[in-house]
Amino acid sequence: MLKSKLADVELVIDKGNASEEVIYKRLEIVNSINELEKQQAMETAQKTRLNGQLKVMRIPNTTMEFLIKKEQSSYPWGVGS
């Protein structure tokens, strides 16, 4: 939506009908697009960081489960079978 508004404003500017108001409107739209892209990048970085933390948390649990099962399988009385 913002990019289509920007295209419309730039069309007016390209035709040579650029008033101060039109140029200011273009600046506002560009700033809004930049702010939105910045916010999306921050959200993506946060999701990536959280996914990385979850993977780090899962690895020890999986390793611990494997070690427990391995240890239990060596018991002569059949615990964990």
C-alpha angles and dihedrals in degrees: 000000000000092000092053090050089050091051090051093050092046089052089057090048092048090054088057095249095119111145122180088259093055092049090049090050090052090051091051092050093048090049091050091050091049092049092049092049090048091051092048091050091051091050091049091049091049092050090048091050092049092048089051091051091049091051091051089050093049096051096063091045092051091046091048092049090051092050093048092050091046092050093046092050089059092058111106093219093062104247111175096018 
